[in-house]
Amino acid sequence: MPEYHRRHSIPSFGRVMYDRPLARLHPAAETTEAGGLKRRLLLAAAGLALTGGLAAVPANAQTETSPDDTVATRQHPEFDPPGIRMGGFILYPSVTLDEVFDSNIYATQGHDTSDLITVLQPKLELKSNWNVHQLNLHASGDIDWYAQHSRENYANYDIGADGRLEVYHDAWISGGADYSLWHLPRTSPNNIVGQADPTEYNQASANVVGHKEFGNLFVELGDSYNRYDFTNAQTFDGRAIMWERQNHDENEVSVRTGYTIQGLYELYVKGAYNTRNYDSTSDMSGFNRNSNGYTVLVGGKYNLTGITSIDLFAGYRSQDYDDVRLGTFSAPTGGAKITWNVTPLTTVTGEITRDIDETIVVGAAGYFATKETVAADHELLRNLILHLQLSHEADDFQNIGRTDDVYGVGLGAKYMMNQMTAINVRYNYQIRSSNGTGIGYADHNILVGLTLHL
């Protein structure tokens, strides 16, 4: 997800919830309270995992479960939508209607404003059903109506395609393209306090990857491109906000090579080089944010006994800005993802990543975002899936000494009534503490939704 519209959120069944702010804690208690919350979240996750691990399941039942076949992703033929066959394609139409209560729609500190939001999400997916090659098309919308604060209303959309061409049995080319209209969430670190309307921007993106195998060795070459175009806005008192100064292109080329034994493990090294070119040499704060950077990684994937999979990588990340006031900042980067099918009915996942994100914060070259997530999915009934997610993100802004910590808790349930109908219920809580003034927030979200499939 692009830095500009990524959400400090608890993703659950299909919809990414709003990343709204919380009332800031008292300064003297902020650090202690945030640390205590983090410890409580981790203890809760450990307790849930232990409970799932003690479930009574025959010992040989687990060997039939693949790490890629989790509670959240596995098929349920009696409840999954059949789609509409159209020659060599299958069309999957759906529409979701949600009612959301948001306790802090502006993500402010100490002046929470609540509202009820009606969300309509139509979606079309056209997927190929070929023995060789793949082609998928998609179109979706996200239309939000606020009951009392209509200036927050917005309509997002996303259209695109992706596919894969099998050149030979050991070589393929994959790629995709998208065009989208997004609105920046009020909880984003790039949100401007006091802006009257949500920030609107268009994003055009494309990517291509070529893969070739030489026995157990492989080589991949990739290229990705993103274009961002923002719409100017204004503050509540009528002052102009020149978002168009943030219009820019991002491009990254990469090479990845390694050694793999199919279904067991993979070792690889990866190098990438990126450029970020802005239309204007002066952003809203007078900084030139043109930059280039590189990433070097060493990683590995391992499938343990068909029940647990591990994906680890570590390396170095650097970004060099044209503006001498922003300079260059570099640091170690890395990540890990573990998927554990505790039983055929319970999956626990854990993930941590550290990378550089763009920002518009005055004086900051960017920020290192370290994200940690623990999630558990449990199939209570064949058609009832429960979800728990705990998250933490630490944002370290370069050059200005600002640090933010965002904690989240999410609970959810998905009830599949039949192949055409599913009911979603979710609760999300999020809190941000910061050493910056007026940046912290607290937010509660409650969602009840209905999804209809054909």
N, C-alpha and C positions, 0 to 999 in steps of 0.2 A: 504494500500500500504506500502511495507517495507520502513524503514527509508532511506536505501541506494539509492533507485531509485525513491523515491517520488519526485514530481516536484512542485516547486513554480509556479503554473500554473492556468489558467482559464479554467477548464474543460467545454466543451460544447458538441455539438452533436456527441458523439462517440469517438472523438480523444482528447487525452490530449496534449495540446500544449507545446512547448518547454519552459523551464524556463530559459531564458537567462538573463544575467546581463545588467545593465544600466550604463551610464556614471555617475560617482559619482557627487553629488552636491558639490558646494563650501562649505568647512567645516563650515564657519560662517553661511551659510544659510540653512544647511542640516536639522537641527531639525525643524526650522520654516516651510521650504518648505514641509517636509514630513507630519507635522501636518496639514498644510493647505490642502494638497492633501487628507488626510483622511477625513477631514470635508467635502470637496467638494464631495467625493465619497458617504458618508452617506446621504448628502442632495439630491444627484441625485437619490439614491435608494428610499428615502422617497417620492420624487416627483413622481417617476414612480408608486410606490404602490398607492399613492393617486389618480393618474390618472386612474389606473385600477379600484379602488374602486368606482369612480364616473361614471363608464360606465353604460349606460342605459340597465338594465336587469330586467326582471320581478322578483318581490320579491320571488316568490315561485320557481324560477329556481335554486337558489343556494341549496336548500334542496335536490336536486337530485344529488349533487356532493359529493363524498367521498374524504377525505383528501388523501387517497391512489390513487385516480384517478385524477392525475394532468395533466396539459397541456403537460408536457414533457413525461409522462409515459402512458397515456391512449391510447387505441387501436383506430386505424383508419382503419376499415375493407376494405374500398375501396382503401387504399394505403399501408397497411401493407403487407409484403411478405407472400404468402400463404405457402411456404415451400414445401417439397417433402415428401409425406407420405410413410413410410417404415414400414408396419405392425403396431406395437404399438408405433412407434416413428415418429417424423417429423424432417426432415433434413433441416436446414437453411444455405445454402451457400451464401457467399457475398464476394465482393472484392471492396476496396476503393482505388482510385487514387487521391492523393492530390499534388498540387503545393504550396510550402510554401516559402515566402520571410522572411528571418530572418536577422534583422539588426545588430546582435551582436552574432555570432555563438559561440565565446569563452567565453562569459559572462565576459568580461574584462572592466576595468575602463579607459576611455580616449583613448582607441585604438580599437575602434569598427571595426569588420570585418564582412561584410555582405555576404550572399550567397543565391542562389536559390536551394531549396531542393525538390527532387521528392520522394514522399512517397507512397509505395505500401503496402496495408494491406489486405491480404486474410484472410478469417475466415470461419470456419465450426462449426455449433452447431447442435447437435443431442439431441432432447428433447423427453422424454417419454410422452405418451398421455394415461396414465392409470387412472382408477378411484381411485385406492389405490396405494400408494408408488410412488416414483419419481426416475428417473435416467437420468442424463444429462451429455453429453460428449462435449468437446470443444477443438478446436485447432485454433491458430491464429498466424499471423506473422506481423512484422513491419520492413520493409526494407527501409532504407533511403539512397539516393544518393545525394551527394553534387556536384553542378555543377563545382566549382572551387577548393574546398578543400577536395580532395578524402580521406584524412586520417581521416576525420570525418565520413565517411561512416560506417554504421553498419546494422546488421540484428538481430532483436530480434524474439523470438518465445515463445509460451506458450501452453502447452497441459495439459489437466486435466479432472477430472470428479467430480461430486457431486451428492448427492442423499439423499433420506429420506425414512426410513422404518417405516411404521405405525405398531407398535407392538400391540397396542390396541386402542380403541377409545380415550383414554386420555393419551396415552404414545407413544412416537416416538423417533427415533434415526436418526440424520442427520450427514453428514460428507462429506469430499472431499479431493482430493489430486491433486497437480500440480507440473509440472517440467518446468522451464523457463530459458531462456537466456536473460539477461538484460544488458543494458549499462547505466552507471551513467550519468545523464544530467550535462552539464557544469555549470548549475546554482545551483546544489546541494551544501549545506554547506560543504559536504565532498569532493567536487571536489578539486584536487590539481592543483594550478596555475602553468603553464609551462609544464604540461603533454602533450606529443605529440599526443596520441590517446585517444579516449574515454575509460573509465574504463569498463572492461567486467567482468561479474560474472554470475554464475549459482545459481539458487535458487530452492530448493526442499521443498515443504510444504505439511502438512497434518493437518486435524482437525476433531474432532468428538464431538458431543453434544448429551446428553441424556436428555429427557424431560418427566416428569411425573406430572400429575395433581391429586389433592385430593380435588374434588369440586372446589371451587374458589382459592384454594392454589395450587402453583406449585413449583417444584424443578428442577433445571437444573445443570448437571455436564458436564464440558467441558475440552478439552485438545487440544492445538495447538502446532505445531512443525514447525520450519523453519531452513533450512541449507543453508549457504552462502559460495560459493567457488569462489574466485577472481583470475583473471589472472594478472600476473606481467606486468608492463608497463615501459616506460622510458620517460625522459624529452626530449625537443627539442634538447638539447646539448648532449644527449646520456647517461645520468646518470640513473641508475636502480631505479625503484620504486617498492618496495617489497609488493605488494598488498596481496600476499598470507598470510602475517602475520595477515590479517584481517579475515581469514577463521574461521567461528564459527557456533555453534548451538544455537538456542533459543527455549526454551520450556516454556509454561505457562499452568497451571492447574487452573480451576476456579469453583466456585459454586455460583449459583444464585437462590434465592428463593423469593417468593412474593405472592401477592394477586391480582387477576384480575377479572374484570367483562367484558366479551367479548364485544368489540366494544365501551366501555365507558372509563375505566381507568385501570391502572396497577400501583401498588406500589411494589418496590423490593429493596433488598439489595444484594450486590455482593462482593465476595472476590476472589482475584487471587494472585498466587505466580509464579514468573518467575525465570529462570536461564539462564545465557548467558555464554557459555563455548567456549573459543578460543583455536584453535589448538596450538598456540604459546603463551607462557607466556610473550612475549615481542612483542608489535606491532611495526609499522614503526618508532615510536618515542621513543621506549623503555619503554612503559607502559604496565602493565598487566591489561587487560580490562575484565577479568572474573568478573562476578557480579551476585548477586541475589537481588530480590526486591519483593515488594508486593503492592497491590492496594486494598483499601476498599471503596465501593461506596454505596450511597443511592440514589434511583432514582424513577421517576414516569413518566407515559405516560397518556395523557388525550386527549380525542376526544371531541372537543367542537362543538356541533350542526351539526356534520357531515361536516363542512366546514373547520375547523381549527384543527390541531393536534399539541400537544406540548409534547416533550420528554426532560426531565430535569434530570441531575444527578450531584452529588457532592460528594467528598470524599478526600482521602489522598493517596499520592503516594510516595514511597521511593525506592531507589536503592543503594545497598552497594557494593563497588568495592574491590577486593582483594588487589589492590595496594594502600598502605596507602597515597600516594601522590594524589590519586583521591578521596579517602574517601567515605563518604556517603552523598547523598543529598536528601532531602525530602521537600515536599511542598504540599499545597492543589491542587487538580485536579478537573476537572468537565467539564460540557458541557451542551449545550442546542440546540435543533433543533425545529424550528417552521415552519409548512407548512400551508399556508393560500391560499385557493382558493377564491380569491377576487370576481371573477365571473366565470361562466363556461368556459370563454375564457382566463382568466389570473390567474396565480399562482405565488405567492411570497414565497420564502423560506429564512430563516435565520438560520445560524448555528455558534456556537462557541465551541471550544474544547481547553483543556489544558492538555498536557501530556509530558512525558520524551522521548526524542529520542536519539539514539546512535550517536556518532561522532568519527572522527579520528583526530579532531583538537588537536594540541599538548597542553597537560596540562589540557584539559577540560574533566571532568568526563562524560559529556553529556550535553544536553541542554533542557530546558523547552520550548516547542513550543506552543504558544497561537495563534490559527487560528480563524479568523472571516470571514464569507462569507455571502453576501446578493445577491440573484439571483431572476430574474423575467423571466417568460416565457409567451408569449402572442400568441394566435392563431389568427393571422390576417386574414387568410383564412383557410378553412378546410385543405388545403395541404401546408400552409406556416406558420411556427412557428418562432417567433423572440425570441432572448435570450439576456439578459443583466446580467453580473455578476461583482460584486465588491468584492475584497478580501484584507485582511491584515493578515500578520503573524509576530509575535514578537518572536524572538529566543534569549533566555537568556542562554549563555554558562556559566556553573559552573566552578569556580576556577580561571578563567582568566579574568573576567570582560567584556567580549565581548558581545555586544548586536546588533542584526540585526533587521531591519524592512523591510518587503517586501510588496509592494502594487501592486495590479493588477486591470486592467479593461479589460473586455472582451465583445465584441459584436458579435452576430452571427445570421444567418438565415438558416433554413433548408426548402428546397422546394421539396416536394414529387411529382414528375411528374406522377408516376403511381406505381403499386406494385413492379416494377422491378428497378426503377431508382429514385435517390434522389440527389439533388445538395446542397452542403454545402458551405457557405461563412462565414469567421470569421476574426476578428481583435482582437489581444491581445496586451496589453501594460503592461510592468512590470518594477518596479524600486525597487532596494534594497539600503538602506542606512545603514551604520554601523559605529561604533566608532573604528573599526579595519582599518588598513591601506590597501588601494587598494582592498577592498572587495566589495564596492558598484558597481552597474551597472545599465544600462537602456537598454531596448530591445523592439523592435516592431516586431510583427509577423502578416503576412497577409496570409490567406489560402483560396484557391479555390479548391474544391474537388467534385468528382463524385463517388457515391456508386451504385453498381449494385447488385441486389438480384435475387434469383431464388425461 
